[in-house]
Amino acid sequence: MPKQKTMKGLAKRVRVTRNGKLVRRNSWTSHRLHQKSKKHKRKDHTEQPVSKADRKTVRRALGV
């Protein structure tokens, strides 16, 4: 049986923490920042966990 290849596009966007959790960056963080509040921009710095509905798919795609 052949090895499963990692989806490289997804691997660049999602990382696995030491505890095995999947985290991703926030969207809407690169354009039109002048009209977003400081609070909104500050909150976008933090990484977000991958949603529960997507975890199984993402794990398979990453080969984890």
Buried (B, 14 or more C-beta within 10 A) or exposed (E): EEEEEEBEEEBEEBEBEEEEEBEBEEEEEEEEEEEBEEEEEEEBEEBEEBEEEEEEEBBEBBEE
